[in-house]
Amino acid sequence: MTTHVDVLIVGAGLSGVNAAYRLRTQAPRRTYTILEARDAIGGTWDLFRYPGIRSDSDMFTLGYPFRPWPNPQAIADGPSILKYVRDTAAMNGIDRKIRFRHRAVAASWSTKDGQWTVEATHDGEPVTFTCNFLYLCSGYYSYDRGHVVDFPGQGTFRGTVVHPQSWPEDLDYTDKNVVVIGSGATAVTLVPAMADKAAHVTMVQRSPSYVVSRPERDEWANRIREVLPEQLAHRLARTKNVVRGAIFYQLMRRFPDRAAKTLREAAAAELGEAVPVDPHFVPSYNVWDQRLCLVPDGDLFKALRHKRASIVTDHIETFTPDGLRLRSGRELRADVIVTATGLKMVALGGLRISVDGRDVDPSRTTVYKGMMFGGVPNLAWCVGYTNNSWTLRADLTSRYVCRLLNHMDRGRYTVCTPTLSAGDTGHGRPILDLTSGYIKRAENVLPKQGSRRPWRTRQNYILDYLDLSLTPVADRAMRFGRV
């Protein structure tokens, strides 16, 4: 049996719920269903269960613009975010539109029929869906496993090795020596969270990242919420954080030396005499060549300052039965080693895509307006910002998809296809233009961007808002047709 809907959404996480809400309210004539491979709503926030899991963006921008964030913490913990997403879905009837344990594996477009056929599995059994428009909201990393490094000698270690993406529920690290390998957002979250129970936590990094402290609570936002209507206060706090974030990002990119100096001085002030800033907090790259690591209320710095945790900048030579030996010759004893070595990225949620029998290689496609692909009809991919909150871009994308669908309804079009012209080949840069390890490892699988709009992917919410919300959807690159 084949099920048909107008729009098929893949993924019931933060983005998928947002997409469903926008379809329900801004394109209400369109029917939709959500396919979710897991057995629960939440995506990232249901998957990750490691200690301290939290947002690294404020919840006024990571949260939905149509539903104010209800808690006083602007930097929120994972369980609170998960409840927020699930409550939003339930409040809007979205949870009733989800097919759980449905893993989409392949999608084929037929120009003759003007629709997608999506093959999925449900509890191991094949199921089929057809749709007029396919909207992929499953992000860009693998939910099956993270990036795993095959460290020398790992099999000789007598303790426990765990990857944050596969955190065991029964792991007890109380009064144990813990080593966390990594320097990114996950590592800086784990270290202070585990330090509360562990005997000691050591963070081992090959190279440092920029780490910045930010208040867990936005006191200005909390004050205006006491005197203004909830939705208005949420909108003002969101606008304030968007504008502030855009200004700081532009200043850091335009004046990288000054930005690096400012961040080093801020880290030094947080650490005091306990830990030298150099080499542990002096990266070799410019600010925002990789994402900043945010620590709420300086919790990482406090753990280091109070000696509950320590940081080592060195290379791992090998695992040993009792821990790690570093290239410098230093040995670290450990009972638990956490390999926070990053994510494994996939394109288009890992789906196999074909158009009229021709396989589509995502790495050879060029991205249109950061969401669609040259030569691929009636398909959008929801991807957030790398320099700002994920939801800012995700919501813009979903609203644009609704505008596009409504334009097609008015014109009685059934097909929309972004089409490259001879001058639009561009630079062939990956859609995510950062130097982070997890992105560099995925350059051969990620779609590419061009050198000019609409084929260039910007990391600027204000410009994207103007482009995606106010300009006509019928432009020089988009071709419309009827079947």
NUDODREN-75321 format. One record per residue (C-alpha): residue number from 1; y, z, x. Coordinates in nm, 3 decimals. Layout:
BEGIN
@seq NUM, py Y, pz Z, px X
...
//
This chain:
BEGIN
@seq 1, py 0.000, pz 0.000, px 0.000
@seq 2, py 0.346, pz -0.096, px 0.128
@seq 3, py 0.659, pz 0.103, px 0.041
@seq 4, py 0.993, pz -0.080, px 0.025
@seq 5, py 1.342, pz 0.070, px 0.056
@seq 6, py 1.683, pz -0.078, px 0.127
@seq 7, py 1.738, pz 0.134, px 0.439
@seq 8, py 1.467, pz 0.297, px 0.647
@seq 9, py 1.589, pz 0.579, px 0.871
@seq 10, py 1.371, pz 0.684, px 1.163
@seq 11, py 1.419, pz 1.048, px 1.264
@seq 12, py 1.509, pz 1.360, px 1.064
@seq 13, py 1.715, pz 1.541, px 1.324
@seq 14, py 2.089, pz 1.600, px 1.344
@seq 15, py 2.162, pz 1.224, px 1.334
@seq 16, py 1.908, pz 1.133, px 1.066
@seq 17, py 2.036, pz 1.394, px 0.823
@seq 18, py 2.391, pz 1.276, px 0.890
@seq 19, py 2.287, pz 0.913, px 0.828
@seq 20, py 2.121, pz 1.005, px 0.498
@seq 21, py 2.428, pz 1.195, px 0.380
@seq 22, py 2.657, pz 0.902, px 0.458
@seq 23, py 2.427, pz 0.657, px 0.279
@seq 24, py 2.405, pz 0.886, px -0.023
@seq 25, py 2.782, pz 0.928, px -0.049
@seq 26, py 2.926, pz 0.602, px 0.089
@seq 27, py 2.659, pz 0.344, px 0.004
@seq 28, py 2.499, pz 0.506, px -0.302
@seq 29, py 2.349, pz 0.182, px -0.435
@seq 30, py 2.116, pz 0.165, px -0.137
@seq 31, py 1.778, pz 0.336, px -0.152
@seq 32, py 1.653, pz 0.505, px 0.163
@seq 33, py 1.363, pz 0.695, px 0.315
@seq 34, py 1.341, pz 0.891, px 0.640
@seq 35, py 1.034, pz 0.874, px 0.862
@seq 36, py 0.985, pz 1.185, px 1.076
@seq 37, py 0.704, pz 1.201, px 1.332
@seq 38, py 0.703, pz 1.580, px 1.337
@seq 39, py 0.626, pz 1.815, px 1.049
@seq 40, py 0.975, pz 1.964, px 1.021
@seq 41, py 1.344, pz 1.876, px 1.005
@seq 42, py 1.553, pz 1.930, px 1.316
@seq 43, py 1.466, pz 1.683, px 1.590
@seq 44, py 1.584, pz 1.823, px 1.924
@seq 45, py 1.657, pz 2.162, px 1.771
@seq 46, py 1.306, pz 2.194, px 1.634
@seq 47, py 1.141, pz 2.058, px 1.949
@seq 48, py 1.295, pz 2.277, px 2.218
@seq 49, py 1.191, pz 2.642, px 2.208
@seq 50, py 1.277, pz 2.764, px 2.557
@seq 51, py 1.476, pz 3.088, px 2.606
@seq 52, py 1.848, pz 3.059, px 2.543
@seq 53, py 1.837, pz 2.710, px 2.388
@seq 54, py 2.189, pz 2.637, px 2.262
@seq 55, py 2.450, pz 2.367, px 2.221
@seq 56, py 2.661, pz 2.251, px 2.511
@seq 57, py 2.927, pz 2.122, px 2.272
@seq 58, py 3.134, pz 2.326, px 2.028
@seq 59, py 2.999, pz 2.333, px 1.675
@seq 60, py 3.321, pz 2.208, px 1.519
@seq 61, py 3.244, pz 1.871, px 1.676
@seq 62, py 2.865, pz 1.894, px 1.703
@seq 63, py 2.851, pz 2.006, px 1.341
@seq 64, py 2.898, pz 1.771, px 1.050
@seq 65, py 3.255, pz 1.682, px 0.948
@seq 66, py 3.155, pz 1.707, px 0.580
@seq 67, py 3.004, pz 2.056, px 0.609
@seq 68, py 3.201, pz 2.326, px 0.794
@seq 69, py 3.016, pz 2.523, px 1.057
@seq 70, py 2.970, pz 2.867, px 0.895
@seq 71, py 2.925, pz 3.096, px 1.197
@seq 72, py 3.186, pz 3.259, px 1.425
@seq 73, py 3.011, pz 3.134, px 1.743
@seq 74, py 3.150, pz 2.796, px 1.846
@seq 75, py 2.880, pz 2.761, px 2.113
@seq 76, py 2.572, pz 2.825, px 1.904
@seq 77, py 2.208, pz 2.909, px 1.973
@seq 78, py 1.931, pz 2.669, px 1.884
@seq 79, py 1.788, pz 2.858, px 1.584
@seq 80, py 2.134, pz 2.873, px 1.421
@seq 81, py 2.182, pz 2.498, px 1.467
@seq 82, py 1.835, pz 2.428, px 1.330
@seq 83, py 1.907, pz 2.636, px 1.018
@seq 84, py 2.239, pz 2.453, px 0.973
@seq 85, py 2.071, pz 2.111, px 0.986
@seq 86, py 1.792, pz 2.214, px 0.749
@seq 87, py 2.031, pz 2.381, px 0.505
@seq 88, py 2.249, pz 2.069, px 0.505
@seq 89, py 1.947, pz 1.854, px 0.423
@seq 90, py 1.838, pz 2.086, px 0.141
@seq 91, py 2.187, pz 2.118, px -0.008
@seq 92, py 2.213, pz 1.740, px -0.040
@seq 93, py 1.859, pz 1.660, px -0.150
@seq 94, py 1.789, pz 1.483, px 0.176
@seq 95, py 1.478, pz 1.689, px 0.248
@seq 96, py 1.312, pz 1.524, px -0.054
@seq 97, py 1.357, pz 1.180, px 0.106
@seq 98, py 1.166, pz 1.262, px 0.426
@seq 99, py 0.812, pz 1.148, px 0.503
@seq 100, py 0.688, pz 1.405, px 0.752
@seq 101, py 0.419, pz 1.330, px 1.012
@seq 102, py 0.508, pz 0.961, px 0.987
@seq 103, py 0.545, pz 0.816, px 1.336
@seq 104, py 0.703, pz 0.471, px 1.342
@seq 105, py 0.538, pz 0.263, px 1.614
@seq 106, py 0.643, pz -0.100, px 1.559
@seq 107, py 0.893, pz -0.304, px 1.360
@seq 108, py 0.891, pz -0.680, px 1.302
@seq 109, py 1.171, pz -0.883, px 1.147
@seq 110, py 1.104, pz -1.188, px 0.931
@seq 111, py 1.396, pz -1.425, px 0.882
@seq 112, py 1.204, pz -1.600, px 0.607
@seq 113, py 1.171, pz -1.277, px 0.408
@seq 114, py 1.496, pz -1.120, px 0.524
@seq 115, py 1.337, pz -0.785, px 0.593
@seq 116, py 1.171, pz -0.557, px 0.844
@seq 117, py 0.808, pz -0.457, px 0.832
@seq 118, py 0.761, pz -0.116, px 0.995
@seq 119, py 0.419, pz 0.001, px 1.103
@seq 120, py 0.371, pz 0.376, px 1.119
@seq 121, py 0.093, pz 0.630, px 1.139
@seq 122, py 0.052, pz 0.925, px 0.906
@seq 123, py -0.193, pz 1.188, px 1.029
@seq 124, py -0.355, pz 0.915, px 1.235
@seq 125, py -0.385, pz 0.664, px 0.949
@seq 126, py -0.181, pz 0.338, px 0.944
@seq 127, py 0.092, pz 0.302, px 0.682
@seq 128, py 0.343, pz 0.023, px 0.624
@seq 129, py 0.704, pz 0.016, px 0.508
@seq 130, py 0.941, pz -0.272, px 0.449
@seq 131, py 1.318, pz -0.247, px 0.445
@seq 132, py 1.628, pz -0.462, px 0.443
@seq 133, py 1.800, pz -0.255, px 0.713
@seq 134, py 1.642, pz -0.043, px 0.984
@seq 135, py 1.840, pz 0.252, px 1.122
@seq 136, py 1.696, pz 0.430, px 1.426
@seq 137, py 1.817, pz 0.792, px 1.450
@seq 138, py 1.553, pz 0.929, px 1.686
@seq 139, py 1.773, pz 0.946, px 1.997
@seq 140, py 1.690, pz 0.815, px 2.341
@seq 141, py 1.438, pz 1.047, px 2.498
@seq 142, py 1.066, pz 1.095, px 2.454
@seq 143, py 0.957, pz 1.378, px 2.225
@seq 144, py 0.607, pz 1.361, px 2.369
@seq 145, py 0.688, pz 1.487, px 2.719
@seq 146, py 0.974, pz 1.543, px 2.958
@seq 147, py 1.018, pz 1.402, px 3.306
@seq 148, py 0.747, pz 1.559, px 3.519
@seq 149, py 0.769, pz 1.566, px 3.900
@seq 150, py 0.443, pz 1.574, px 4.092
@seq 151, py 0.541, pz 1.837, px 4.347
@seq 152, py 0.325, pz 1.865, px 4.660
@seq 153, py 0.077, pz 2.149, px 4.642
@seq 154, py 0.144, pz 2.228, px 4.277
@seq 155, py -0.226, pz 2.268, px 4.209
@seq 156, py -0.249, pz 2.552, px 4.461
@seq 157, py 0.001, pz 2.776, px 4.280
@seq 158, py -0.173, pz 3.078, px 4.126
@seq 159, py 0.100, pz 3.154, px 3.875
@seq 160, py 0.222, pz 2.973, px 3.563
@seq 161, py 0.405, pz 2.639, px 3.568
@seq 162, py 0.591, pz 2.537, px 3.252
@seq 163, py 0.821, pz 2.252, px 3.152
@seq 164, py 1.102, pz 2.348, px 2.911
@seq 165, py 1.006, pz 2.071, px 2.668
@seq 166, py 0.657, pz 2.222, px 2.631
@seq 167, py 0.740, pz 2.592, px 2.624
@seq 168, py 0.439, pz 2.813, px 2.538
@seq 169, py 0.504, pz 3.056, px 2.256
@seq 170, py 0.299, pz 3.327, px 2.429
@seq 171, py 0.462, pz 3.307, px 2.773
@seq 172, py 0.551, pz 3.660, px 2.885
@seq 173, py 0.778, pz 3.673, px 3.188
@seq 174, py 0.882, pz 4.036, px 3.151
@seq 175, py 0.934, pz 4.200, px 3.491
@seq 176, py 0.808, pz 3.888, px 3.668
@seq 177, py 0.968, pz 3.679, px 3.938
@seq 178, py 1.077, pz 3.347, px 3.794
@seq 179, py 1.188, pz 3.031, px 3.974
@seq 180, py 1.373, pz 2.765, px 3.776
@seq 181, py 1.379, pz 2.422, px 3.941
@seq 182, py 1.680, pz 2.218, px 3.836
@seq 183, py 2.058, pz 2.210, px 3.821
@seq 184, py 2.136, pz 2.057, px 3.481
@seq 185, py 2.214, pz 2.191, px 3.137
@seq 186, py 1.863, pz 2.323, px 3.076
@seq 187, py 1.847, pz 2.510, px 3.405
@seq 188, py 2.187, pz 2.678, px 3.366
@seq 189, py 2.080, pz 2.786, px 3.017
@seq 190, py 1.741, pz 2.923, px 3.121
@seq 191, py 1.854, pz 3.128, px 3.419
@seq 192, py 2.080, pz 3.382, px 3.241
@seq 193, py 1.855, pz 3.391, px 2.933
@seq 194, py 1.542, pz 3.473, px 3.134
@seq 195, py 1.726, pz 3.713, px 3.363
@seq 196, py 1.753, pz 3.963, px 3.077
@seq 197, py 1.376, pz 4.030, px 3.090
@seq 198, py 1.251, pz 3.900, px 3.424
@seq 199, py 1.244, pz 4.106, px 3.742
@seq 200, py 1.452, pz 3.832, px 3.904
@seq 201, py 1.530, pz 3.464, px 3.841
@seq 202, py 1.598, pz 3.218, px 4.121
@seq 203, py 1.751, pz 2.880, px 4.046
@seq 204, py 1.647, pz 2.616, px 4.299
@seq 205, py 1.854, pz 2.301, px 4.303
@seq 206, py 1.837, pz 2.000, px 4.526
@seq 207, py 2.202, pz 1.922, px 4.463
@seq 208, py 2.466, pz 2.113, px 4.263
@seq 209, py 2.634, pz 2.026, px 3.935
@seq 210, py 2.980, pz 2.102, px 3.803
@seq 211, py 2.952, pz 2.417, px 3.594
@seq 212, py 3.233, pz 2.530, px 3.367
@seq 213, py 3.268, pz 2.847, px 3.159
@seq 214, py 3.387, pz 2.827, px 2.800
@seq 215, py 3.432, pz 3.104, px 2.542
@seq 216, py 3.140, pz 3.139, px 2.305
@seq 217, py 3.384, pz 3.194, px 2.020
@seq 218, py 3.686, pz 2.982, px 1.934
@seq 219, py 3.922, pz 3.262, px 1.836
@seq 220, py 4.197, pz 3.024, px 1.720
@seq 221, py 3.952, pz 2.852, px 1.487
@seq 222, py 3.820, pz 3.184, px 1.356
@seq 223, py 4.174, pz 3.304, px 1.282
@seq 224, py 4.273, pz 2.996, px 1.083
@seq 225, py 3.947, pz 3.015, px 0.889
@seq 226, py 4.063, pz 3.353, px 0.760
@seq 227, py 4.379, pz 3.212, px 0.603
@seq 228, py 4.310, pz 2.845, px 0.523
@seq 229, py 4.058, pz 2.676, px 0.293
@seq 230, py 3.726, pz 2.630, px 0.468
@seq 231, py 3.726, pz 2.249, px 0.485
@seq 232, py 4.087, pz 2.230, px 0.604
@seq 233, py 4.029, pz 2.492, px 0.874
@seq 234, py 3.717, pz 2.307, px 0.990
@seq 235, py 3.907, pz 1.979, px 1.007
@seq 236, py 4.192, pz 2.132, px 1.208
@seq 237, py 3.954, pz 2.299, px 1.454
@seq 238, py 3.759, pz 1.977, px 1.491
@seq 239, py 4.075, pz 1.773, px 1.551
@seq 240, py 4.203, pz 2.023, px 1.804
@seq 241, py 3.879, pz 2.013, px 2.002
@seq 242, py 3.854, pz 1.633, px 1.987
@seq 243, py 4.208, pz 1.586, px 2.118
@seq 244, py 4.173, pz 1.856, px 2.383
@seq 245, py 3.842, pz 1.714, px 2.501
@seq 246, py 3.982, pz 1.361, px 2.521
@seq 247, py 4.284, pz 1.477, px 2.722
@seq 248, py 4.079, pz 1.681, px 2.968
@seq 249, py 3.828, pz 1.398, px 3.016
@seq 250, py 4.099, pz 1.143, px 3.089
@seq 251, py 4.276, pz 1.376, px 3.330
@seq 252, py 3.952, pz 1.452, px 3.515
@seq 253, py 3.864, pz 1.084, px 3.548
@seq 254, py 4.213, pz 0.982, px 3.657
@seq 255, py 4.256, pz 1.269, px 3.906
@seq 256, py 3.903, pz 1.341, px 4.031
@seq 257, py 4.000, pz 1.530, px 4.347
@seq 258, py 4.229, pz 1.766, px 4.158
@seq 259, py 3.968, pz 1.811, px 3.884
@seq 260, py 3.697, pz 1.898, px 4.136
@seq 261, py 3.925, pz 2.148, px 4.308
@seq 262, py 4.012, pz 2.311, px 3.974
@seq 263, py 3.646, pz 2.348, px 3.874
@seq 264, py 3.552, pz 2.489, px 4.216
@seq 265, py 3.833, pz 2.744, px 4.198
@seq 266, py 3.731, pz 2.845, px 3.846
@seq 267, py 3.370, pz 2.893, px 3.958
@seq 268, py 3.484, pz 3.097, px 4.257
@seq 269, py 3.691, pz 3.323, px 4.034
@seq 270, py 3.389, pz 3.383, px 3.809
@seq 271, py 3.152, pz 3.454, px 4.099
@seq 272, py 3.375, pz 3.679, px 4.304
@seq 273, py 3.221, pz 3.770, px 4.639
@seq 274, py 2.864, pz 3.758, px 4.512
@seq 275, py 2.787, pz 3.391, px 4.566
@seq 276, py 2.964, pz 3.132, px 4.783
@seq 277, py 3.088, pz 2.832, px 4.587
@seq 278, py 3.000, pz 2.601, px 4.875
@seq 279, py 2.730, pz 2.465, px 4.873
@seq 280, py 2.603, pz 2.586, px 4.536
@seq 281, py 2.885, pz 2.459, px 4.313
@seq 282, py 3.030, pz 2.168, px 4.513
@seq 283, py 2.868, pz 1.843, px 4.393
@seq 284, py 2.885, pz 1.522, px 4.596
@seq 285, py 2.995, pz 1.313, px 4.296
@seq 286, py 3.318, pz 1.297, px 4.099
@seq 287, py 3.370, pz 1.501, px 3.785
@seq 288, py 3.211, pz 1.329, px 3.483
@seq 289, py 3.001, pz 1.091, px 3.689
@seq 290, py 2.746, pz 1.324, px 3.533
@seq 291, py 2.780, pz 1.561, px 3.237
@seq 292, py 2.948, pz 1.893, px 3.297
@seq 293, py 2.723, pz 2.196, px 3.255
@seq 294, py 2.876, pz 2.440, px 3.010
@seq 295, py 2.800, pz 2.813, px 3.026
@seq 296, py 2.931, pz 3.024, px 2.733
@seq 297, py 3.137, pz 3.322, px 2.843
@seq 298, py 3.029, pz 3.250, px 3.201
@seq 299, py 2.678, pz 3.389, px 3.142
@seq 300, py 2.530, pz 3.212, px 3.445
@seq 301, py 2.807, pz 3.339, px 3.669
@seq 302, py 2.759, pz 3.693, px 3.537
@seq 303, py 2.385, pz 3.685, px 3.607
@seq 304, py 2.454, pz 3.572, px 3.964
@seq 305, py 2.736, pz 3.822, px 4.013
@seq 306, py 2.523, pz 4.112, px 3.891
@seq 307, py 2.230, pz 4.010, px 4.115
@seq 308, py 1.993, pz 3.957, px 3.822
@seq 309, py 1.967, pz 3.597, px 3.937
@seq 310, py 2.025, pz 3.401, px 4.255
@seq 311, py 2.079, pz 3.038, px 4.343
@seq 312, py 1.932, pz 2.835, px 4.629
@seq 313, py 2.043, pz 2.484, px 4.726
@seq 314, py 1.760, pz 2.327, px 4.921
@seq 315, py 1.474, pz 2.078, px 4.895
@seq 316, py 1.124, pz 2.180, px 4.790
@seq 317, py 0.872, pz 2.107, px 5.062
@seq 318, py 0.565, pz 2.228, px 4.874
@seq 319, py 0.426, pz 2.470, px 4.621
@seq 320, py 0.223, pz 2.751, px 4.774
@seq 321, py -0.030, pz 2.989, px 4.614
@seq 322, py 0.248, pz 3.247, px 4.580
@seq 323, py 0.551, pz 3.029, px 4.502
@seq 324, py 0.753, pz 2.767, px 4.688
@seq 325, py 0.826, pz 2.675, px 5.047
@seq 326, py 1.158, pz 2.502, px 5.102
@seq 327, py 1.254, pz 2.245, px 5.362
@seq 328, py 1.461, pz 2.510, px 5.540
@seq 329, py 1.142, pz 2.712, px 5.589
@seq 330, py 1.238, pz 2.977, px 5.336
@seq 331, py 0.963, pz 3.091, px 5.100
@seq 332, py 1.021, pz 3.202, px 4.742
@seq 333, py 0.765, pz 3.422, px 4.570
@seq 334, py 0.714, pz 3.353, px 4.202
@seq 335, py 0.493, pz 3.446, px 3.911
@seq 336, py 0.638, pz 3.177, px 3.685
@seq 337, py 0.790, pz 2.844, px 3.790
@seq 338, py 0.991, pz 2.647, px 3.534
@seq 339, py 1.029, pz 2.277, px 3.616
@seq 340, py 1.358, pz 2.191, px 3.445
@seq 341, py 1.337, pz 1.843, px 3.594
@seq 342, py 1.489, pz 1.650, px 3.307
@seq 343, py 1.408, pz 1.418, px 3.024
@seq 344, py 1.205, pz 1.101, px 2.994
@seq 345, py 1.420, pz 0.839, px 2.825
@seq 346, py 1.301, pz 0.567, px 2.587
@seq 347, py 1.489, pz 0.287, px 2.414
@seq 348, py 1.499, pz 0.248, px 2.036
@seq 349, py 1.290, pz 0.558, px 1.983
@seq 350, py 1.001, pz 0.396, px 2.166
@seq 351, py 0.940, pz 0.142, px 1.887
@seq 352, py 0.800, pz -0.202, px 1.964
@seq 353, py 1.048, pz -0.449, px 1.817
@seq 354, py 0.994, pz -0.818, px 1.740
@seq 355, py 1.204, pz -1.085, px 1.569
@seq 356, py 1.017, pz -1.374, px 1.408
@seq 357, py 0.717, pz -1.309, px 1.629
@seq 358, py 0.921, pz -1.280, px 1.949
@seq 359, py 0.902, pz -0.943, px 2.124
@seq 360, py 1.239, pz -0.785, px 2.196
@seq 361, py 1.278, pz -0.628, px 2.541
@seq 362, py 1.547, pz -0.360, px 2.491
@seq 363, py 1.649, pz -0.377, px 2.857
@seq 364, py 1.744, pz -0.743, px 2.811
@seq 365, py 1.955, pz -0.686, px 2.500
@seq 366, py 2.331, pz -0.636, px 2.492
@seq 367, py 2.471, pz -0.364, px 2.270
@seq 368, py 2.721, pz -0.449, px 1.996
@seq 369, py 2.975, pz -0.173, px 1.919
@seq 370, py 2.743, pz 0.082, px 2.079
@seq 371, py 2.489, pz 0.057, px 1.795
@seq 372, py 2.348, pz -0.293, px 1.728
@seq 373, py 2.198, pz -0.563, px 1.951
@seq 374, py 2.275, pz -0.925, px 2.016
@seq 375, py 2.028, pz -1.149, px 1.835
@seq 376, py 1.860, pz -0.863, px 1.643
@seq 377, py 1.937, pz -0.869, px 1.267
@seq 378, py 1.987, pz -0.575, px 1.035
@seq 379, py 1.914, pz -0.299, px 1.287
@seq 380, py 2.126, pz -0.015, px 1.423
@seq 381, py 2.055, pz 0.255, px 1.682
@seq 382, py 2.237, pz 0.586, px 1.660
@seq 383, py 2.342, pz 0.714, px 2.004
@seq 384, py 2.596, pz 0.989, px 2.072
@seq 385, py 2.854, pz 1.033, px 2.345
@seq 386, py 2.771, pz 1.135, px 2.699
@seq 387, py 3.111, pz 1.296, px 2.756
@seq 388, py 3.155, pz 1.465, px 2.421
@seq 389, py 2.968, pz 1.593, px 2.119
@seq 390, py 2.673, pz 1.381, px 2.007
@seq 391, py 2.768, pz 1.403, px 1.640
@seq 392, py 3.116, pz 1.258, px 1.689
@seq 393, py 2.968, pz 0.920, px 1.775
@seq 394, py 2.665, pz 0.955, px 1.545
@seq 395, py 2.886, pz 1.008, px 1.241
@seq 396, py 3.110, pz 0.715, px 1.331
@seq 397, py 2.801, pz 0.497, px 1.360
@seq 398, py 2.661, pz 0.604, px 1.023
@seq 399, py 2.993, pz 0.549, px 0.851
@seq 400, py 3.019, pz 0.205, px 1.008
@seq 401, py 2.665, pz 0.118, px 0.893
@seq 402, py 2.772, pz 0.208, px 0.538
@seq 403, py 3.082, pz -0.013, px 0.568
@seq 404, py 2.862, pz -0.295, px 0.693
@seq 405, py 2.614, pz -0.257, px 0.407
@seq 406, py 2.894, pz -0.246, px 0.150
@seq 407, py 3.050, pz -0.560, px 0.299
@seq 408, py 2.713, pz -0.733, px 0.267
@seq 409, py 2.685, pz -0.622, px -0.096
@seq 410, py 3.030, pz -0.760, px -0.180
@seq 411, py 2.954, pz -1.092, px -0.013
@seq 412, py 2.595, pz -1.098, px -0.139
@seq 413, py 2.477, pz -1.132, px 0.219
@seq 414, py 2.127, pz -1.027, px 0.313
@seq 415, py 2.143, pz -1.070, px 0.692
@seq 416, py 2.390, pz -0.956, px 0.959
@seq 417, py 2.330, pz -1.048, px 1.322
@seq 418, py 2.553, pz -0.966, px 1.621
@seq 419, py 2.565, pz -1.288, px 1.823
@seq 420, py 2.665, pz -1.327, px 2.186
@seq 421, py 2.888, pz -1.617, px 2.284
@seq 422, py 2.896, pz -1.777, px 2.627
@seq 423, py 3.177, pz -1.551, px 2.746
@seq 424, py 3.015, pz -1.228, px 2.633
@seq 425, py 2.735, pz -1.189, px 2.888
@seq 426, py 2.918, pz -0.901, px 3.059
@seq 427, py 2.813, pz -0.688, px 3.354
@seq 428, py 2.467, pz -0.586, px 3.239
@seq 429, py 2.537, pz -0.215, px 3.284
@seq 430, py 2.317, pz 0.034, px 3.096
@seq 431, py 2.456, pz 0.159, px 2.767
@seq 432, py 2.476, pz 0.509, px 2.919
@seq 433, py 2.703, pz 0.472, px 3.220
@seq 434, py 2.636, pz 0.793, px 3.414
@seq 435, py 2.473, pz 0.863, px 3.750
@seq 436, py 2.251, pz 1.145, px 3.622
@seq 437, py 1.891, pz 1.126, px 3.740
@seq 438, py 1.739, pz 1.091, px 3.393
@seq 439, py 1.968, pz 0.794, px 3.321
@seq 440, py 1.920, pz 0.624, px 3.658
@seq 441, py 1.542, pz 0.649, px 3.612
@seq 442, py 1.574, pz 0.467, px 3.278
@seq 443, py 1.797, pz 0.178, px 3.386
@seq 444, py 1.505, pz -0.062, px 3.359
@seq 445, py 1.440, pz 0.027, px 2.993
@seq 446, py 1.785, pz 0.093, px 2.844
@seq 447, py 1.986, pz -0.176, px 2.663
@seq 448, py 2.289, pz -0.312, px 2.845
@seq 449, py 2.657, pz -0.329, px 2.763
@seq 450, py 2.909, pz -0.604, px 2.823
@seq 451, py 3.251, pz -0.607, px 2.984
@seq 452, py 3.465, pz -0.631, px 2.671
@seq 453, py 3.466, pz -0.530, px 2.308
@seq 454, py 3.267, pz -0.551, px 2.091
@seq 455, py 2.996, pz -0.554, px 2.360
@seq 456, py 3.140, pz -0.276, px 2.571
@seq 457, py 3.035, pz 0.081, px 2.487
@seq 458, py 3.329, pz 0.317, px 2.515
@seq 459, py 3.312, pz 0.691, px 2.562
@seq 460, py 3.632, pz 0.756, px 2.368
@seq 461, py 3.616, pz 0.899, px 2.018
@seq 462, py 3.976, pz 0.827, px 1.927
@seq 463, py 3.954, pz 0.456, px 2.016
@seq 464, py 3.611, pz 0.429, px 1.854
@seq 465, py 3.742, pz 0.593, px 1.537
@seq 466, py 4.017, pz 0.334, px 1.510
@seq 467, py 3.776, pz 0.050, px 1.587
@seq 468, py 3.480, pz 0.152, px 1.371
@seq 469, py 3.675, pz 0.292, px 1.077
@seq 470, py 3.977, pz 0.065, px 1.041
@seq 471, py 3.897, pz -0.283, px 1.174
@seq 472, py 3.712, pz -0.538, px 0.959
@seq 473, py 3.334, pz -0.550, px 0.997
@seq 474, py 3.351, pz -0.931, px 0.990
@seq 475, py 3.456, pz -1.020, px 1.345
@seq 476, py 3.398, pz -1.304, px 1.591
@seq 477, py 3.059, pz -1.171, px 1.696
@seq 478, py 2.897, pz -1.076, px 1.365
@seq 479, py 2.719, pz -1.351, px 1.174
@seq 480, py 2.635, pz -1.306, px 0.805
@seq 481, py 2.381, pz -1.502, px 0.608
@seq 482, py 2.169, pz -1.514, px 0.293
@seq 483, py 1.795, pz -1.548, px 0.243
//
